[in-house]
């Protein structure tokens, strides 16, 4: 089975979400902001 690396999968998903109209700020929040907050990094 040829699975993509996690970072490659996230890039592909992010690009597709942008293509369908998700705002970049919302995408950044989903992919980075929430996780950083949960880890106490923000």
Secondary structure by P-SEA (a helix, b strand, c coil): cccccaaaaaaaaaaaaaaacccaaaaaaaccaaaaaaaccc
